[in-house]
Amino acid sequence: MKPALLLALAIVAEVLATAALRASDGFSRLIPSVVVVLGYAAAFALMAQILKSFPLGLTYAVWSGVGTALTAIVGWLYFRDAFNGMAVAGIALIILGVVVLNISGTAKH
């Protein structure tokens, strides 16, 4: 499987695990707690495979940046977390930073 697809799956697994962490209510609810453990385990297992092909800095920047942006959006849509113009600007800056890393040539392994 292509490393870029694995990275996308790792990001989705991490975002699902993080959302489930919120839903677990301090690990007092079984199903979300299980999703937390499985989601993070899947994310890290996928990351271990991705790092065979992609450089660490770029991979982690994409994973954490896109994951942060998606997690904020999930929090806003699903959990009704506060989301304002400053939050949108911050997420845009995170995404811009990931784009700059990608075009700067650090994507070579």
N, C-alpha and C positions, 0 to 999 in steps of 0.2 A: 504494500500500500504506500502511496506517495506521502512523504513527510509533511507536506502542507495540509493534506487531508487529515493526517493524524493530529496535527496541531489544532485544526478546527475542532476535531472530536475531543481533544484534551480540554480546550477552552469550554466547550459545551458541558462536559462532565464537571468541570470546576465550577461553572456558574450554577448548574443544577444542584451540586453539593452545597454551595454557599446559600442558595435560596432555601434548600432543605434545612440547613443549619438554623436559619431564622424560624422556619416552620416547626422545628423540633421542640421549641419552647424549653430550651436548656436541656435537651436530651430527655425530656419527660414524655415525648410521644414516639412510639416505636417505629412506625413506618418512615417518617422523615429522618429519624436518627440512622436507620439502616441506609437510606439514600445518601446521607452525609458520608458515611464510611465507604460505601461502594463508589460513590462519585469521586471522592478524593483519591481513592486507591486507583481507579481507572485513569484519572487525570495524571497521576504520577507515573503509572506504568506506561502510559502513552508518551509522556515527556521523556522517559528513559530511552524509548525507541527513537524519538525525534532527534535527540541529541547525538545519535550516531551519524546523522546527516547534516544537521544545522548547527551553526555556532551558538554557544551558550548565551551570550549577551543578547543577540538578536532574538533568539527563541524566547528567552524570558521576558524581553521587552514586549514582544507581540502577545505572549500569553497573558502577562499581567495587565498590559494596557487594554487589550480588547476585552479581557475578562472583567476588568474594573468597569469599563463602559457598559458592557452588557449586564453586569450585576446591578449597577445603578439604575438601568432602565427597568430591569425586573423588579427591583425594589419600588420604583415609582409606579409601575403599572399594576403589580400584583399586591404589594404590601402597602401601597398608598404613601410611600415615603415622600418627604418634601423634595421638590425638584424645581429649581428656579433658573433664571438666566445665568447666574454664576456657575451653577452646577453644569449646565450645558456647555459653557465656555471652558470649564475645567476638563470635561470629557473630550471636547474638541481638541484641546491642547495635548491630551494624552494620545489621541489618534494621530494628530499631526507629528508628534514625537516619534511614533512607531513608523509612520510614513518616511520621515527624514532618515531614520536608521536604515530602512529598507533601500532607499535610493543613495545612501552614502557609501555603499560598497561593502558594508559590514556583513552582508548576506552571504558572502563567499565563505566556504568552509575548507 
